[in-house]
Amino acid sequence: MSIPKELYPSQDDLLYEEEILRNPFSLKLWWRYLIARNEAPFKKRAVIYERALKALPGSYKLWYAYLRERLEIVRNLPITHSQYESLNNTFERALVTMHKMPRIWVMYLLSLTEQKLLTRTRWTFDRALCALPVTQHERIWEPYLIFVSQKGVPVETSLRVYRRYLKFDPTHIEEFIEFLLNSSLWQEAAERLAGVLNDPQFYSIKGKTKHQLWLELCDLLINHATEVSGMKVDAIIRGGIRKFTDEVGRLWTSLADYYIRRGLPEKARDIYEEGMMTVVTVRDFSVIFDTYSQFEESTLAYVMEQLDLEEDGSIEDGGMEDNAFEVEGDPRLDFKLSESKFKEKIFRGFWLKDVYDVDLRLSRLEHLMDRRPELANSVLLRQNPHNVEQWHRRVKLFEGNPTKQILTYTEAVRTVDPMKAVGKPHTLWVAFAKLYEDHKDIANARVIFDKAVQVNYKTVDNLASVWCEWAEMELRHKNFKGALELMKRATAEPSVEVKRRVAADGNEPVQMKLHKSLRLWAFYVDLEESLGTLESTRAVYGRILDLRIATPQIIINYSLLLEEHKYFEDAFKVYERGVQIFKYPHVKDIWVTYLTKFVNRYKSMKLERARELFEHAIEKAPAEYVKPLYLQYAKLEEQYGLAKRAMKVYDQAAKAVPDNEKMGMYEIYIARAAEIFGVPKTREIYEQAIESGLPDKDVKTMCMKYAELEKSLGEIDRGRAIYQFSSQFADPRSDADFWKRWHDFEVQHGNEDTFREMLRIKRSVAASYSQMHFILPEYSMQKDQKLNLEETVDTLKRAGVPEDEMAALERQLAPAATNAPAKDTGRKVGFVSAGVESQPGVIRTPDGGRKVTANNEEIELPEDSDTENDEGVELEIAQKPVPDEVFGDLAPNKEPSREEPDKLGALERIKRQRRA
């Protein structure tokens, strides 16, 4: 065979050839030769590879590179090309020396897999597993499993390969199970899944929980009920129901579905019924009930459809056979009929052989739908059998069926534990007794009540309610004596022997506390008032008071009962006992009723006693409850006492009530004073109200009313002074009503100067409210200054500074004498009372004189701004003093003395010069 010339070494190859001839076993020389001829045709490179491998047959590097290039050559060729056979031969030659190299095996196996040579590929995989050590088998098994999972590989071959693989690595059993499911091998898949679930050491490499695997097994068993055999499906699913409580409804329906697929519909119905009677959640019940109802509907629809088809078929057959039967009469004489048709003719209309039992199936469906409320209620009762409300709802479901209701009540009172009950367990007994009462069986109703009062309830109130219901039943049937006897029996105190025996047991039932039940005693006393005598009723009330279980309402009712029977002093004694027992706020109604009844009874006959009662009531009452008592007290004095004492009571009330009620109290005080003593008397009250510490809003309102009063009396200057004082509480931006009233006041009664003064004050107040930081009112600043002074003195005392030094420091920190507040620190700063002149800047001194103070809000103008006196000469005006006695409290303001001209503002000096 001649070799083509292009395969011979060229002139450029001589250098490499000479080196190889000198050292043919050098891998480095052969590799350099191959790199140099990288661009040469593959045939020439193949010759070089073959020569190199002949010299170095154990070189992995050469074999790997040679096989890679051969794989690239055949990549785009069809698998039937002859190059693939040459490639396979090359792999086989390589494996002679490279049989321990897993990479060569993997390349060969992947190539065979692409060539679809099933048998040869399987043999090669087996050879690889035999040749390689077990530590490298993992690299072979991965492509092996991919190979056997391909389409076209016989299932038996794949099964055998997977079984061998599981012996190598049992943890990949999930892949085997998935393969079995994809191959429709349901029996072995179910067995393998069951084995996984029974293995306590199994760990899913796919992250599945045992719950998920268990559900997969259930689905497999149910969906392929006829293909899987030899497994106890019922036991498996019931075990899951006990173990996995969150899938109970689904598992019950799955078990029923299994029997349906097995052709056992009656068994499926039993499973549905059992599931509905055992589940404990509404969600699971809904799942089972809906599936059950769908099953019944589907079976009914199927039977009706088959019946329609049969009727249509019989019509299409014509009437020949019917006519023959009619002629022949008895079908037993027709020997041409088949066995099936003979049976059909014979048993037609016979209910035991009725295949299409439509009526039975329809009644089953209706019965199921009618039972839904009862079944749902049973589920809720299984959740909590001590739920009283659910038992009542269950009884309502059987309305119209007294027998079922009685059985339900019997089961309820037997099941419900009063200590664990949700709701009021005594209502079951009461409703049970009323059921007998409604059916005119009073004797059994009494038996039920008698058993009910012996039950150890959780609270005394439940037991008392049973006694009261029993007595009400006796009253409804006109057994008044029996009702009183029941109440007497219920309220009887247990004997000493019984108490001793109960104390020895250590578990005290509620029956031992029943005699202190307020509800029972209240019902008892109502019965005595309606049916008993006065003496028996008083005895019951006395017993209530002795047991110290009375309420304010019982005290009032007892007193009203005595008043009805003209026992007034006894009634007042009861009131006295009530006010000693109770404290505020419970005693409030007792005091109000007591005082009202006492005043209405004795009026002015026992005035001093009434005053003592009021004083005692007011003394005991907190501030928030004292107002109605004061009003009653004042009304007493107005009607039967002295007006002066009434005013004193109003004055005490205005000081005693809380701040939020002072305004209303002062309004009442002012109204009553004006009605009794006349309008001038109210001035003192207005002044007291303004100085009493009312909130700023109420002070402003009071001042406006005071100003209106002075205006109505013609005291214009006093009204203006009040407006000037209250202006500090009125922001012009929000209190437009105040400034409008003052504006109208000045327009009606003022002049140009007073109007300008009003505008100046308005601008000053607006400026003070519009500042960026909050300016405290003057009285608050003085309080803070006083507090700071006291804190400083305390600090110096602790530091050991002598008293004289502290006194000097106090004099330094104290405000100037001209700015000192009045002696009465409770007075509003700047407020002008009725006894003080209304001129701004003038106040009274303690000795009765007057003192001019500087007006800090006036604008200091230069002296030369006086246009009327160009020369700046001060005018001397002679004045005669007018005695203050002429004017009384309305004395006009005196002009400031000439000795203090520097304390007059520029605007004031201009005004005086103009008047001169």
ZAMARGU-4260 file (C-alpha; in steps of 0.2 Angstrom, whole numbers, plus 5000, padded with zeros to 4 digits):
<rodrens>
0) 5000/5000/5000 | 5008/5016/4994 | 5008/5031/5006 | 5003/5048/4999 | 5017/5060/4997
5) 5009/5073/5008 | 5011/5062/5023 | 5029/5061/5021 | 5040/5073/5032 | 5043/5090/5023
10) 5059/5100/5023 | 5053/5109/5039 | 5050/5093/5048 | 5068/5087/5046 | 5074/5096/5062
15) 5060/5087/5072 | 5063/5070/5064 | 5082/5071/5067 | 5079/5074/5086 | 5066/5060/5087
20) 5078/5048/5078 | 5091/5052/5091 | 5079/5050/5106 | 5062/5042/5100 | 5056/5039/5118
25) 5055/5057/5123 | 5037/5064/5126 | 5044/5081/5126 | 5051/5080/5108 | 5035/5071/5101
30) 5024/5085/5110 | 5034/5099/5102 | 5033/5091/5085 | 5014/5090/5087 | 5013/5108/5092
35) 5023/5114/5078 | 5012/5104/5066 | 4996/5111/5074 | 4989/5118/5057 | 4993/5102/5047
40) 4979/5091/5041 | 4973/5078/5053 | 4979/5063/5042 | 4997/5070/5044 | 4995/5073/5063
45) 4987/5056/5065 | 5003/5048/5057 | 5013/5058/5070 | 5001/5052/5084 | 5002/5034/5079
50) 5021/5034/5078 | 5022/5043/5095 | 5010/5030/5103 | 5020/5016/5095 | 5035/5022/5104
55) 5026/5028/5120 | 5010/5017/5122 | 5008/5021/5140 | 5007/5040/5138 | 4990/5046/5144
60) 4994/5064/5138 | 4996/5057/5120 | 4981/5046/5120 | 4970/5059/5128 | 4975/5072/5115
65) 4973/5059/5100 | 4956/5054/5106 | 4950/5072/5108 | 4955/5076/5090 | 4947/5060/5083
70) 4931/5065/5093 | 4931/5082/5085 | 4933/5074/5068 | 4917/5064/5070 | 4906/5076/5079
75) 4897/5082/5064 | 4896/5066/5055 | 4881/5054/5055 | 4883/5039/5067 | 4883/5027/5053
80) 4899/5034/5046 | 4915/5023/5045 | 4925/5036/5055 | 4915/5030/5071 | 4921/5012/5069
85) 4939/5019/5067 | 4936/5029/5083 | 4930/5014/5092 | 4945/5004/5087 | 4956/5018/5093
90) 4947/5018/5110 | 4949/4999/5111 | 4968/5001/5107 | 4970/5015/5120 | 4961/5004/5133
95) 4974/4991/5132 | 4986/5002/5142 | 4974/5015/5148 | 4961/5004/5156 | 4964/5012/5173
100) 4960/5029/5167 | 4942/5034/5171 | 4942/5049/5159 | 4946/5038/5144 | 4932/5026/5149
105) 4920/5040/5151 | 4924/5047/5134 | 4922/5030/5126 | 4905/5027/5134 | 4898/5044/5130
110) 4903/5041/5112 | 4895/5024/5112 | 4879/5031/5119 | 4878/5044/5105 | 4880/5030/5093
115) 4865/5021/5100 | 4874/5004/5101 | 4864/4997/5116 | 4872/4980/5118 | 4890/4986/5115
120) 4887/5001/5126 | 4880/4990/5140 | 4895/4978/5139 | 4907/4993/5139 | 4899/5000/5154
125) 4901/4983/5163 | 4919/4982/5157 | 4923/4999/5164 | 4915/4994/5181 | 4926/4979/5181
130) 4942/4988/5176 | 4941/5003/5188 | 4943/5003/5206 | 4927/5005/5216 | 4931/5022/5222
135) 4930/5028/5204 | 4913/5019/5200 | 4903/5035/5204 | 4910/5043/5188 | 4904/5028/5178
140) 4887/5026/5186 | 4881/5043/5182 | 4882/5041/5163 | 4876/5023/5165 | 4860/5029/5173
145) 4857/5042/5159 | 4860/5028/5146 | 4847/5016/5153 | 4835/5030/5156 | 4834/5034/5137
150) 4820/5029/5126 | 4822/5013/5117 | 4832/5004/5131 | 4822/4989/5137 | 4814/4991/5154
155) 4821/4975/5160 | 4838/4981/5156 | 4835/4997/5165 | 4828/4988/5180 | 4843/4977/5182
160) 4855/4991/5180 | 4846/5002/5193 | 4845/4987/5205 | 4864/4985/5203 | 4867/5003/5206
165) 4856/5003/5222 | 4868/4990/5229 | 4883/5002/5226 | 4873/5017/5233 | 4857/5014/5241
170) 4854/5033/5245 | 4848/5035/5227 | 4833/5025/5229 | 4822/5040/5225 | 4828/5040/5208
175) 4824/5022/5206 | 4806/5025/5212 | 4804/5040/5200 | 4810/5028/5186 | 4798/5015/5191
180) 4784/5028/5191 | 4789/5034/5174 | 4789/5016/5168 | 4772/5012/5175 | 4779/4999/5186
185) 4766/5002/5200 | 4769/4987/5210 | 4787/4988/5213 | 4786/5007/5215 | 4774/5005/5229
190) 4784/4991/5237 | 4800/5002/5236 | 4791/5017/5244 | 4784/5007/5258 | 4802/5001/5261
195) 4808/5018/5262 | 4795/5024/5274 | 4798/5009/5285 | 4817/5013/5286 | 4820/5024/5301
200) 4838/5029/5295 | 4832/5034/5278 | 4837/5052/5272 | 4830/5060/5257 | 4844/5067/5245
205) 4830/5077/5236 | 4824/5086/5252 | 4807/5077/5254 | 4800/5074/5270 | 4792/5057/5276
210) 4775/5066/5275 | 4778/5069/5257 | 4784/5052/5253 | 4769/5045/5263 | 4757/5055/5253
215) 4765/5049/5237 | 4763/5031/5242 | 4744/5034/5246 | 4741/5043/5229 | 4750/5028/5221
220) 4740/5015/5230 | 4723/5024/5227 | 4726/5029/5209 | 4732/5012/5204 | 4721/5001/5216
225) 4719/4987/5203 | 4737/4986/5198 | 4745/4986/5215 | 4742/4970/5226 | 4749/4962/5241
230) 4748/4978/5252 | 4736/4982/5266 | 4730/4999/5259 | 4717/5001/5272 | 4730/4999/5286
235) 4742/5010/5278 | 4730/5024/5276 | 4723/5023/5293 | 4740/5023/5300 | 4743/5039/5291
240) 4727/5046/5298 | 4733/5043/5315 | 4750/5050/5312 | 4747/5065/5300 | 4733/5075/5308
245) 4734/5090/5296 | 4729/5079/5281 | 4715/5069/5289 | 4701/5074/5277 | 4711/5071/5262
250) 4716/5054/5268 | 4699/5048/5272 | 4693/5053/5255 | 4708/5044/5247 | 4703/5028/5256
255) 4685/5029/5250 | 4692/5033/5233 | 4702/5017/5234 | 4687/5006/5237 | 4677/5015/5224
260) 4691/5010/5211 | 4690/4993/5218 | 4672/4992/5214 | 4666/4993/5232 | 4654/5008/5233
265) 4645/5002/5249 | 4662/5001/5258 | 4667/5018/5251 | 4651/5025/5259 | 4655/5017/5276
270) 4672/5025/5275 | 4664/5042/5271 | 4653/5040/5286 | 4667/5035/5297 | 4677/5049/5292
275) 4663/5062/5296 | 4661/5055/5313 | 4679/5055/5318 | 4687/5071/5311 | 4689/5086/5323
280) 4691/5101/5311 | 4678/5109/5301 | 4690/5110/5286 | 4692/5091/5286 | 4674/5088/5288
285) 4670/5100/5273 | 4682/5090/5262 | 4674/5073/5267 | 4657/5079/5265 | 4659/5088/5249
290) 4668/5073/5241 | 4654/5061/5248 | 4640/5072/5241 | 4649/5073/5224 | 4650/5054/5225
295) 4632/5052/5228 | 4627/5064/5214 | 4639/5056/5202 | 4631/5039/5205 | 4614/5045/5204
300) 4618/5054/5188 | 4626/5038/5181 | 4611/5028/5185 | 4599/5040/5177 | 4609/5041/5162
305) 4610/5022/5160 | 4591/5022/5163 | 4588/5034/5149 | 4599/5025/5137 | 4590/5008/5141
310) 4573/5016/5138 | 4579/5024/5121 | 4586/5007/5116 | 4570/4998/5120 | 4560/5011/5110
315) 4572/5008/5095 | 4570/4989/5095 | 4552/4992/5091 | 4536/4983/5098 | 4539/4966/5090
320) 4545/4957/5105 | 4532/4966/5116 | 4518/4961/5104 | 4525/4943/5105 | 4525/4943/5124
325) 4507/4950/5124 | 4502/4936/5112 | 4511/4923/5120 | 4509/4929/5138 | 4521/4921/5149
330) 4540/4924/5144 | 4544/4907/5152 | 4537/4899/5136 | 4548/4908/5124 | 4563/4897/5122
335) 4572/4909/5110 | 4576/4921/5124 | 4594/4922/5131 | 4597/4919/5149 | 4601/4938/5152
340) 4585/4944/5144 | 4575/4930/5152 | 4581/4936/5169 | 4578/4954/5164 | 4560/4950/5159
345) 4557/4940/5175 | 4564/4952/5188 | 4558/4968/5180 | 4550/4979/5194 | 4557/4968/5208
350) 4566/4980/5220 | 4579/4967/5226 | 4585/4965/5208 | 4583/4984/5203 | 4599/4989/5196
355) 4593/5006/5193 | 4587/5011/5210 | 4585/5029/5207 | 4573/5032/5222 | 4585/5024/5234
360) 4600/5034/5228 | 4590/5050/5228 | 4584/5047/5246 | 4602/5044/5251 | 4608/5061/5244
365) 4593/5070/5252 | 4597/5061/5269 | 4615/5066/5268 | 4611/5084/5264 | 4598/5085/5279
370) 4611/5078/5291 | 4625/5091/5287 | 4620/5103/5301 | 4620/5089/5313 | 4637/5082/5307
375) 4645/5099/5307 | 4639/5102/5325 | 4646/5085/5330 | 4663/5090/5323 | 4663/5106/5334
380) 4658/5096/5349 | 4672/5084/5346 | 4684/5099/5346 | 4677/5104/5364 | 4664/5093/5371
385) 4662/5106/5385 | 4656/5120/5374 | 4639/5124/5380 | 4633/5135/5366 | 4636/5121/5353
390) 4625/5109/5364 | 4611/5122/5363 | 4613/5123/5344 | 4612/5104/5343 | 4596/5104/5352
395) 4589/5117/5340 | 4593/5106/5326 | 4581/5093/5333 | 4567/5106/5335 | 4550/5097/5333
400) 4557/5080/5339 | 4556/5080/5358 | 4563/5063/5360 | 4579/5068/5351 | 4580/5084/5361
405) 4579/5075/5378 | 4592/5063/5373 | 4603/5077/5367 | 4601/5086/5384 | 4604/5070/5394
410) 4620/5068/5384 | 4625/5086/5386 | 4623/5087/5405 | 4632/5070/5407 | 4646/5076/5396
415) 4649/5094/5401 | 4661/5097/5415 | 4656/5113/5424 | 4674/5117/5429 | 4680/5115/5410
420) 4664/5122/5402 | 4665/5136/5389 | 4649/5146/5393 | 4637/5144/5406 | 4633/5126/5410
425) 4618/5129/5421 | 4609/5135/5405 | 4609/5117/5399 | 4599/5111/5415 | 4587/5126/5414
430) 4583/5123/5396 | 4581/5104/5400 | 4569/5108/5413 | 4560/5121/5402 | 4558/5107/5389
435) 4548/5097/5401 | 4538/5112/5407 | 4533/5117/5389 | 4526/5099/5387 | 4516/5101/5403
440) 4527/5089/5413 | 4530/5099/5428 | 4535/5084/5439 | 4550/5079/5428 | 4554/5098/5427
445) 4556/5098/5446 | 4566/5083/5446 | 4578/5091/5433 | 4580/5106/5444 | 4582/5096/5459
450) 4597/5087/5451 | 4603/5104/5444 | 4605/5112/5461 | 4616/5098/5467 | 4629/5100/5453
455) 4646/5108/5458 | 4647/5123/5447 | 4662/5134/5444 | 4653/5150/5451 | 4640/5154/5464
460) 4630/5164/5452 | 4627/5149/5441 | 4619/5140/5455 | 4609/5155/5461 | 4603/5156/5443
465) 4596/5138/5444 | 4587/5142/5460 | 4579/5158/5453 | 4574/5149/5437 | 4566/5135/5448
470) 4556/5148/5458 | 4551/5157/5443 | 4544/5141/5436 | 4534/5139/5452 | 4527/5156/5450
475) 4522/5153/5432 | 4512/5139/5438 | 4504/5149/5453 | 4513/5139/5466 | 4518/5155/5477
480) 4520/5146/5493 | 4532/5133/5485 | 4542/5147/5477 | 4545/5155/5494 | 4549/5139/5502
485) 4562/5136/5488 | 4570/5153/5491 | 4570/5150/5510 | 4579/5133/5507 | 4591/5141/5495
490) 4596/5155/5507 | 4598/5144/5522 | 4616/5144/5529 | 4624/5127/5530 | 4625/5120/5548
495) 4642/5119/5558 | 4643/5101/5555 | 4642/5102/5536 | 4655/5116/5536 | 4666/5105/5547
500) 4664/5090/5535 | 4668/5101/5520 | 4683/5109/5528 | 4690/5091/5531 | 4688/5087/5513
505) 4697/5102/5507 | 4686/5105/5492 | 4673/5117/5496 | 4658/5116/5483 | 4648/5132/5478
510) 4633/5126/5488 | 4643/5132/5504 | 4643/5149/5497 | 4626/5150/5491 | 4618/5159/5506
515) 4629/5174/5502 | 4623/5176/5484 | 4617/5193/5481 | 4606/5188/5466 | 4597/5175/5476
520) 4594/5187/5490 | 4588/5200/5478 | 4575/5188/5471 | 4570/5182/5488 | 4567/5200/5494
525) 4557/5204/5478 | 4546/5188/5482 | 4543/5193/5500 | 4538/5211/5495 | 4526/5204/5482
530) 4519/5189/5492 | 4525/5190/5510 | 4521/5202/5524 | 4530/5217/5530 | 4538/5208/5544
535) 4545/5194/5534 | 4552/5207/5521 | 4560/5217/5534 | 4568/5201/5541 | 4575/5197/5524
540) 4582/5214/5522 | 4590/5213/5539 | 4597/5196/5535 | 4605/5204/5519 | 4613/5218/5530
545) 4619/5206/5542 | 4628/5196/5529 | 4636/5212/5522 | 4631/5209/5504 | 4619/5224/5502
550) 4621/5236/5488 | 4616/5254/5487 | 4601/5250/5477 | 4595/5237/5491 | 4597/5251/5504
555) 4587/5263/5494 | 4573/5249/5491 | 4573/5245/5509 | 4570/5263/5514 | 4557/5266/5501
560) 4548/5251/5508 | 4548/5258/5525 | 4542/5275/5519 | 4528/5267/5510 | 4522/5259/5526
565) 4525/5276/5536 | 4540/5270/5545 | 4550/5286/5541 | 4562/5286/5556 | 4566/5268/5552
570) 4569/5272/5534 | 4581/5286/5539 | 4590/5274/5550 | 4593/5262/5535 | 4600/5277/5526
575) 4612/5280/5540 | 4617/5262/5540 | 4620/5263/5521 | 4631/5278/5521 | 4641/5270/5535
580) 4644/5254/5525 | 4648/5261/5508 | 4661/5274/5502 | 4661/5285/5487 | 4656/5284/5473
585) 4644/5270/5478 | 4637/5280/5492 | 4632/5295/5481 | 4615/5289/5477 | 4611/5285/5495
590) 4616/5302/5501 | 4606/5311/5487 | 4591/5301/5491 | 4593/5302/5509 | 4594/5321/5509
595) 4580/5323/5497 | 4568/5312/5507 | 4573/5320/5524 | 4570/5338/5517 | 4554/5333/5509
600) 4548/5325/5525 | 4553/5338/5538 | 4555/5354/5528 | 4559/5368/5541 | 4555/5358/5556
605) 4572/5350/5559 | 4583/5362/5550 | 4598/5360/5561 | 4598/5342/5559 | 4596/5344/5540
610) 4611/5356/5540 | 4621/5343/5550 | 4617/5330/5537 | 4622/5341/5523 | 4639/5346/5532
615) 4643/5328/5535 | 4639/5323/5517 | 4649/5337/5510 | 4664/5333/5522 | 4664/5314/5516
620) 4662/5318/5497 | 4676/5320/5485 | 4677/5336/5475 | 4670/5328/5459 | 4654/5322/5468
625) 4651/5338/5479 | 4642/5349/5467 | 4624/5341/5468 | 4626/5341/5487 | 4630/5359/5488
630) 4616/5364/5477 | 4604/5354/5487 | 4611/5362/5503 | 4609/5379/5496 | 4591/5376/5490
635) 4587/5370/5508 | 4594/5387/5515 | 4584/5397/5501 | 4568/5388/5505 | 4568/5386/5524
640) 4584/5394/5530 | 4593/5411/5528 | 4598/5419/5512 | 4615/5424/5519 | 4618/5405/5524
645) 4613/5401/5506 | 4626/5413/5499 | 4639/5406/5510 | 4635/5388/5504 | 4637/5394/5486
650) 4653/5402/5491 | 4660/5386/5498 | 4653/5376/5483 | 4663/5388/5471 | 4679/5384/5480
655) 4676/5366/5483 | 4671/5360/5466 | 4685/5355/5453 | 4692/5367/5441 | 4682/5361/5426
660) 4665/5364/5436 | 4670/5381/5444 | 4664/5392/5430 | 4646/5384/5430 | 4646/5385/5449
665) 4650/5403/5449 | 4637/5406/5436 | 4624/5398/5447 | 4631/5408/5462 | 4630/5425/5452
670) 4612/5421/5446 | 4606/5417/5464 | 4614/5432/5472 | 4607/5444/5459 | 4590/5437/5462
675) 4591/5438/5480 | 4602/5453/5484 | 4602/5462/5468 | 4614/5465/5454 | 4627/5476/5464
680) 4630/5461/5476 | 4637/5451/5461 | 4652/5462/5459 | 4661/5454/5474 | 4657/5437/5466
685) 4664/5442/5449 | 4680/5448/5458 | 4681/5432/5468 | 4678/5421/5452 | 4692/5431/5442
690) 4704/5429/5456 | 4700/5411/5461 | 4712/5403/5448 | 4700/5399/5434 | 4707/5394/5417
695) 4711/5409/5406 | 4697/5405/5394 | 4684/5405/5409 | 4693/5421/5416 | 4690/5430/5400
700) 4672/5424/5399 | 4669/5430/5417 | 4677/5447/5413 | 4666/5450/5398 | 4651/5446/5409
705) 4657/5457/5422 | 4660/5471/5410 | 4643/5469/5403 | 4636/5471/5421 | 4646/5487/5424
710) 4640/5494/5407 | 4622/5490/5412 | 4625/5499/5428 | 4632/5514/5419 | 4650/5511/5426
715) 4659/5514/5410 | 4676/5517/5417 | 4675/5501/5427 | 4669/5491/5412 | 4684/5498/5402
720) 4696/5493/5416 | 4689/5476/5416 | 4691/5475/5397 | 4709/5481/5399 | 4713/5468/5411
725) 4705/5453/5402 | 4714/5458/5386 | 4729/5449/5391 | 4719/5432/5389 | 4712/5436/5371
730) 4723/5433/5356 | 4716/5445/5342 | 4719/5432/5329 | 4708/5419/5337 | 4697/5429/5350
735) 4688/5441/5338 | 4672/5441/5348 | 4681/5449/5363 | 4689/5463/5353 | 4673/5466/5344
740) 4664/5468/5360 | 4677/5480/5367 | 4677/5489/5350 | 4658/5491/5351 | 4660/5497/5369
745) 4672/5510/5365 | 4662/5516/5350 | 4647/5518/5360 | 4654/5525/5377 | 4672/5530/5374
750) 4681/5544/5365 | 4696/5546/5354 | 4709/5543/5368 | 4701/5528/5375 | 4699/5521/5357
755) 4717/5524/5354 | 4722/5516/5370 | 4711/5500/5365 | 4720/5499/5348 | 4737/5501/5357
760) 4733/5487/5369 | 4727/5476/5355 | 4743/5479/5345 | 4753/5475/5361 | 4744/5459/5364
765) 4745/5453/5346 | 4764/5456/5347 | 4766/5446/5363 | 4756/5431/5355 | 4765/5432/5338
770) 4783/5430/5346 | 4793/5415/5341 | 4795/5408/5359 | 4781/5406/5371 | 4779/5420/5383
775) 4772/5415/5400 | 4758/5426/5408 | 4765/5438/5421 | 4758/5428/5436 | 4767/5412/5429
780) 4783/5421/5428 | 4782/5428/5445 | 4778/5410/5452 | 4793/5403/5442 | 4804/5417/5449
785) 4798/5413/5467 | 4802/5395/5464 | 4819/5399/5457 | 4822/5410/5473 | 4817/5396/5484
790) 4828/5383/5475 | 4843/5395/5476 | 4840/5398/5495 | 4839/5379/5498 | 4855/5376/5488
795) 4864/5389/5499 | 4858/5382/5515 | 4865/5365/5510 | 4881/5373/5506 | 4882/5381/5523
800) 4880/5400/5518 | 4874/5410/5534 | 4857/5417/5535 | 4862/5435/5533 | 4870/5432/5517
805) 4855/5422/5510 | 4844/5437/5515 | 4855/5449/5505 | 4854/5437/5490 | 4836/5436/5492
810) 4834/5455/5492 | 4845/5456/5476 | 4835/5442/5467 | 4818/5450/5473 | 4809/5461/5460
815) 4809/5480/5463 | 4797/5488/5474 | 4788/5497/5460 | 4785/5480/5451 | 4781/5470/5467
820) 4764/5461/5467 | 4750/5465/5478 | 4749/5457/5496 | 4736/5445/5490 | 4746/5433/5479
825) 4730/5424/5473 | 4724/5440/5464 | 4726/5441/5446 | 4741/5453/5441 | 4734/5469/5435
830) 4716/5466/5439 | 4707/5481/5445 | 4694/5477/5458 | 4679/5487/5464 | 4689/5496/5477
835) 4703/5501/5466 | 4703/5516/5454 | 4702/5512/5436 | 4716/5523/5429 | 4730/5513/5422
840) 4747/5515/5431 | 4739/5520/5448 | 4737/5508/5462 | 4733/5509/5481 | 4747/5508/5494
845) 4744/5498/5510 | 4742/5514/5519 | 4727/5520/5508 | 4737/5532/5497 | 4741/5530/5479
850) 4756/5527/5469 | 4760/5530/5451 | 4769/5515/5441 | 4777/5516/5425 | 4768/5510/5410
855) 4781/5498/5402 | 4771/5496/5386 | 4771/5514/5381 | 4783/5520/5367 | 4796/5532/5373
860) 4796/5547/5361 | 4809/5561/5361 | 4805/5577/5370 | 4805/5588/5354 | 4791/5578/5347
865) 4779/5590/5356 | 4772/5601/5342 | 4761/5612/5353 | 4776/5617/5365 | 4790/5622/5353
870) 4801/5629/5367 | 4799/5614/5378 | 4793/5623/5392 | 4783/5613/5405 | 4766/5620/5409
875) 4761/5623/5428 | 4743/5618/5431 | 4736/5621/5448 | 4724/5609/5455 | 4713/5607/5470
880) 4712/5590/5478 | 4695/5583/5480 | 4692/5572/5495 | 4690/5553/5491 | 4675/5552/5502
885) 4665/5562/5489 | 4667/5548/5476 | 4668/5533/5488 | 4674/5517/5478 | 4672/5526/5462
890) 4685/5540/5466 | 4693/5546/5450 | 4712/5543/5447 | 4723/5556/5453 | 4736/5564/5442
895) 4754/5558/5445 | 4764/5569/5457 | 4776/5582/5450 | 4789/5574/5460 | 4790/5559/5448
900) 4789/5566/5431 | 4802/5553/5424 | 4789/5540/5427 | 4777/5547/5415 | 4777/5541/5397
905) 4779/5552/5382 | 4762/5549/5376 | 4754/5554/5393 | 4764/5570/5394 | 4758/5575/5376
910) 4740/5571/5381 | 4741/5582/5397 | 4749/5596/5388 | 4735/5596/5375 | 4722/5596/5389
915) 4731/5611/5397
</rodrens>
